Every structure is written in C-alpha cells, then in structure tokens.
Amino acid sequence: MGLALSKPVDFLASLVLGLFFIPIIYLPMIYALRRRHLKIPFIENFKKAFLGRIPFLILGAIVEELFFRGFIIGATLSFGVAFSVIISGTLHYLAHFQNPGFQMVESMLDKAVAAIGMLAFTFAVASLFVFTGSIFNTICAHVVNGLGFSWLMMRTKINGK
C-alpha cells in the first residue's frame, strides 16, 4: 500500500465513488439543516469563499487520507480488514463533526442524520484503499467528492437565503 499510481480501472472507480457519494452526503445534511430552520450566515460566506477553498480542500483531502487511510489503516490492518475499515471510517466521520456545517446543527441526533452519508462515504473510501492498495485513489475520490459537495452547498438556499 502506498502512494503509487493505480491501475486505470482503480482510478476510474475512485472518481465514480467520489461522484456517487456527493448526493448521499449532501441530501441528509441539507435535510437536517432545513429541519432545524436555522439561519446560516455560513452559507453566504461559503459562497464568497468557494474558489479560495479549493486549495485547502485538496490539501485537507491529502492530509486526511494520509492519516485516516495510510496511518490508521496501516496500524490496524493486522486486526483484519473489516476492523481497519470500521476504525478508520469512524474516526474520520467523528473528526468531521468539527466542520462549520455540522456546527450549525445543534442536536446530536440531527448531526448524526446530517452526517450519515459521510459515514457511508468514509467506509467506502477506506475499503477502496484496502482493496486497491493506493492512497492516490482515496485522495482522488475525496477531492472529487469535496469539490462536488462544496459546489452544491454554494448553490443551496436555506430558509430563503
């Protein structure tokens, strides 16, 4: 496992995975935000800062994948693939509760609803890493997903804003 470039079919799978999970992450998040009837200045700031966020999104994806896939999976793989994927995915999921979007959601139940798509995505990405052996694939899936999700959030109207 490592930084080696992957086979073209694995790379294509990573792009499809990233795209596939965009609505799966976005829809529960928007449902939870709208259900709470929150006024979110964050959305307006997000729209203004979208292009400026792209380098940080890419850097964040690289750092997160190196840590949650490379380090965590590497450290836990001896306990089995399923254990490794669950630990890596769960830690990645919990780390994202600090994101501004999740901070706008007050109750833990609503946070869990908002993040359910992210939990599925993080398990899928961890599995992708284990089965392809290349962190490059997980970085690509993460970047594609993050850009797509960010673009949708930028275009979203919440409470008429």
Secondary structure, 3 states (H helix, E strand, C coil): CECCCCCHHHHHHHHHHHHHHHHHHHHHHHHHHHHCCCCCHHHHHHHHHHHHHHHHHHHHHHHHHHHHHHHHHHHHHHHCHHHHHHHHHHHHHHHHHHCHHHHCCCCHHHHHHHHHHHHHHHHHHHHHHHHHCEHHHHHHHHHHHHHHHHHHHHHCCCCCC
